[in-house]
Amino acid sequence: MSANNSFSIFQYLLAWSVHLFTASGLVSGFMAILAINLGDWREAMLWLILCLVIDGIDGTFARLFKVKEVLPFVDGKMIDYVVDFATYAIIPAYFFYMTGIVEESWRLPLVALILLVSAVYYGKDGMVSEDMYFIGFPVLWNLVVYYLIFVFHLPNWANVALIIFFAILHFVPVKFAYPSQGTRFKWLNIGMTLVFIFSFFMNVYSYPNAHFIFPILAVLCIFHFGFLAIYSTWFDK
């Protein structure tokens, strides 16, 4: 290996394995597409949960195995962006389209809205602040679809309104917590993230007969991060 002779073959293999692990989110996302085509919303969302898990832990592995130092010629962040846009925007938009939770005349316009605002959000400067907050609602359409299908069960008009609301919120300068890296209320946020992951899995796994406590936990997580966004933006000076 000519890039840096101070690293062993084993270190190179570990570094490449981290990049492949990140890229495997695309495979999981593709499996979600297959499940969506079969109308199996539960399996599709379980695959998207796996995408979320991969995205949540690959950075830890990258730091642990010093991937940037070992493979300076491979941009892991760009790989991450490609995977994230597919699994957080494109596939959830397709998921939303296929579920029929809005009137047919609204489906394609709302999908176009989701994809266009997501692309612009990725392109704008200052997507993440220096103190590790997302500025504007981050591209998390997988979670929006999850709540609309597995938690809320709202009428069609309300689903339309929420899609438009979150699309606009991409460009409102509200500070949304980055749970894994922010320092403000870090342990509380990590705790609530664990509650969210637990309720997420249970709501999906037991769909359509989830115990009432799991949707309540999911809504509690929304209130926590929503209140934190308001507090961080306007009151935490």
Secondary structure, DSSP 4 states (H G I P E B T S, - for coil): --S-TTS-HHHHHHHHHHHHHHHHHHHHHHHHHHHHHTT-HHHHHHHHHHHHHHHHHHHHHHHHTTHHHH-TTS-HHHHHHHHHHIIIIIHHHHHHHHHT-S-HHHHHHHHHHHHHHHHHHHHSTTSB-TTSEEESS-S-HHHHHHIIIIII---HHHHHHHHHHHHHHTTS--EEE-TTT--TTHHHHHHHHHHHHHHHHHHHHTTTS--THHHHHHHHHHHHHHHHHHHHHHT--
